[in-house]
Amino acid sequence: MNSYSKVLAILALGCAFPLCASAHNKIKCRLSTDFVSKYVWRGVEIGSAQLQPTLQLSYGGFSLTALGSV
């Protein structure tokens, strides 16, 4: 298991079991994955089909988003 997979697994577990939550200011977690086709730039194939995981954490009026590409 590489380091990216470990980080994603830890973040997913953190979203499943939030440590602090109050009645009106909850920590919201959203984990999603997009499947994208190959990437072509100026007629040159740069990459093949990929998975792009996204993690978004929000609390009150603030949010933090992390994107990846595998």
N, C-alpha and C positions, 0 to 999 in steps of 0.2 A: 504494500500500500504506500503510494508516494505521499509527499508532504501536503500536496494540494487536496488529496482525498481525505487526509486526516483533518485538515482545517475545516473542510466542508462538513465532515461528520460531526465535529465538535460544535460548529455553529448550528447545525440542524438539531442536535440534542439540546442546545441552549434555547432554541426557539420552542422546542417541544415542552420544556420544563423551565419557564421563566422564574427567576429568583425573586423578583419584586414586582408587585402589581397592586395598584389601588383601585378603588371603585371608579374614579373618573380619569385617571391618567394611567392607562395601561400601555405596556410595551407591546407593540404589534410587530410580528415577524412574518415575512412572506418569502418563501423559497420557490423559485420556478426554474424551469429549464427550457431553452429554445433549441430547436434543431435547425441549422442553417445549411444551405447548399454550398457548393464550392465557391470560392472567392476568385473573381477574375478582375484584374486591373489592367486596363489598356491592352486587352487581348492576351495577356499572359496569365495563366492559371497559377495563383499564389498558394492556394490551399484547397484541400478537399473538404467534404462535408464535416461539420463540427457540431459539438454540443456546447451551448453557452449557458452555464448556470448563473442565476442571479439571486442575491440575498438582499433583502431590504428590511431594516429595522427602523421603527419610528416610535417616538415618544412625545406626546404633546404636539407641538408645532414643528418638531425637528425630525429629520429622517437621514439615514445613512444607507447608501446602496453600494454593493460590491458586485462587480461583473467579472466573469472569467471566460476562458475559451479552451476547450479540450478537443 
